[in-house]
Amino acid sequence: MGTAALLRAAGVGVGDEVVVPAFGNVEVAEAVTMTGALPVFADIDPATYCLEPAAVDAAVTPRTAAVVVVHRFGRPADVGPLHALGRRHGLLVLEHGESEAPYDEIAQRRERAAFLDAKLRGVRTPERGVGHTYQQYVVRVPGNGRPDRDAFARAIRAKGVECRVPVKTPVHRLPEFRRCVSLPETERAADEALALPVDGSLTKREMQRIASACNALGGLLQPAV
């Protein structure tokens, strides 16, 4: 069953609120609106890119009926505190998962992610976390008055490195869901996050090229003094 069907089956509908993340996955907010309920956006944990429990707790109102947790980039959300929060407030807590890859593919991604963890300089590498499958290997490229994430992406693409911006616009900034809400970690992640390739088809030479292309710019990304 899809998210909208699960919410309806639990009795969520008009007049209810459902807490969701704004960092990507617009389909989750759309599923909430399909039930007639209102999506309420909470901020993310900057390490996991998943809902931050304290931010969810702050977003709960008497109309809140459910929370939808989204696992991001192959890193599972820390759902224990969120389920505890749900029990405390009497809320349904749904998990929006990602498709699972075969074990061999996950092992190859982890091997390539470990290589980049050890080699990359000047960008913030992802925290490993328990069970991380690296569906995407997402680094942070801080601006600090120097070349920003988009300039960094253009520079490494010019050197033949494929990369992508995982979330270009947070959901709460899209016209159909625009909200006057403070989500600093969500917006910072949208400005700084960049996904580098770690798929199993990449050779060691190609991985070295990715690291070299990024590290050639890394010195420019240190904070200005």
N, C-alpha and C positions, 0 to 999 in steps of 0.2 A: 504493500500500500504506500502511496505517496504521502508527503507531509500534510497536504490539505485534507486527505481522506482520514488520516490518523487523528488530526485535530478535530474534525467533524465527529468522528466516532467517539471521541472523548467529551463531546458536548460543547466544544468551543464554537462560538458564533458571534452574532451581532452584540455589541456592547462590551465584549471581552477585549483584553489586551494580551499580546504574546511577545515576550522579550526575545529578540533575535540580534545577531551581529550585523554590523553594517560593512564589514570588511569583505566585500565580495558576496557571491551567492545570492544575487538578487531574486533567484527563484524561491528562496525561503520566505522572503518578505511577500512575494507574489502569492505564495501558497496561503499565507495568513490572510491576506485580503480576500482570497477566494472563499474563505469561510465567513466573511463579513466582519471578522475581528480586525483590530488595529495593531500593526507591527510597531513595537517600541524598541528603539535601538540602544544597546549597551556597549560599553567599550571593551576592547580586547586586552589580553595579556601580551605585552610586546615580545615575549620569548616564544610563545606558542601560536600567536595569531588567533587564538580561540577566545571565547567569552571569558572575561575575568569575573570570578564569583562575586567580589565586592561590588563591582559595577552592576552586575545583575541584581544583587540585593537592593542597591540604591534605586534601581528602575522599577521595582515592584510596587504596585499600588493595589487598592482594594479591588480593582477591575482585572488585575492580572490573573490569567487562567493557565498559562503555560510558558515554558521556555524551550526554545529550539537551539540545541548546541550543534555547532558545525565543526567537524574535524578538518584541519587545514594542512595542505601540502604533504600529507602522509604522516603528520605528527598528531597523535590522538590528543584530544582535549583532556584535561584533568577533570573527569566527570564526577569524582567522589564528592567534592565540596558542592557541586551544582545539584547533585541528587539530594544531598543533605539539606540544601537550601529549599529544594522543592518539597521535601517532607515537612520542613518547618513551616512553610507558607501554604501547604496543601495544593501545590502546583504540579501539573503534568510536565515532565522533563523528557523531551524527545531528542534523539541523537540523529543528526543528518550526516551519514557516513560518505566515504569515498570508495570507489570501486577498488577491489583488491587485486594486486598483480600476483603472478606466480612467484613462488619462493625464490627460484633461481634469479628472476629479474630483480626482486628486492635485494638479494645478496649482491648483485652487480652494482646496483645503485649505491648501496651502502659502502661498497669498496671505493667507488669513485667519489662519493661524498667525503670519505675519510681522507682521500688524497687531497681534495681541495681544502679541507679543514687544516691540513698540515702545511699547504703551500701558499694559500692566499694571504696577502698583506694589504692593509689599508682599507679593507672592507670588513664588516662584522659578519662572521660566518654564523650559520644557524646553530642553536643549541640542539644537541643530539636528542635528548629525551628518550624515555622508554618506549620502544616499539616504533620508532620513526622509520618509515619506509621510503622517505625522500621521493615521493611522487613529484615534488618539485624541490630543487635545492635553492633556497631563497636567502640571499645575502642582503645586508643593509648598506646603502651607499649614502652616507651623510653628506650634506652640502657644505655647511660651515663656511659659507662665503666663497668656496672654491667650486670646481666643476661638480655639478649635481648629478643625480641618478640618471637623468635623461641624457646628459652630455656623456656620461660614462658609458651608457648603453650604446650610443652612437659610435663612440670611439672603439669599443671592442667589436662591434659588428663590422666596422671598417677593416678589422683584422681577421675577419672570418669566423668570429665567435657568435653563435646564435644565442640570443637571450630574449627574455620577454618580461614585460611589466605585469605582474600577476593581478593587480587590482588598480585600474586607472582612476576610477572615481568611486568613492565609498557610496553605499546605497543611500545613505541619508542626504547625499548631495545630488542625487538624481531627481529630475523634475517631478516625477510621479510619487516620490517618497520624501521630498525635501522636508527636513525638520530643523528647527532651531535648537540643537542639542550639542553639548560639548563632549566630543569624543577624541581627545588629543592623541591617544595612542593609535587609534584607527587612522586618523589623518596623517600622522607621522609615518606610519607603515605604508600608507598609500603613496606618500612622497618619496620614500627611501627604498622600498623593496624591489629587488630584481632577481629573477629566476635564471640560474645558469644551468646548462645541460649536464645531466649525470646519467643519461640512459645507457643501457648495457652495450650498445653498439659502438660506443666511443673507445678508440684505442688509447694506449698509454701516451702515444705521441700527441694525439688530439687533446687529451687531458692536460698535458704539459703546455700546449699552446694556449688553452683557456687560462691557466694560471699565469703564464707569462704575459698575456695580453692585459689581464687585470692588474697584475703587479707593476706593469709599466706605468700605470696611472695611480697606483696606490699611494705614492708619496705626496701626490697632489691633494689627497683626501684627508690628510691629517688636519686637526683643528687649527685655525689661524691663531697665532700668538698675539 
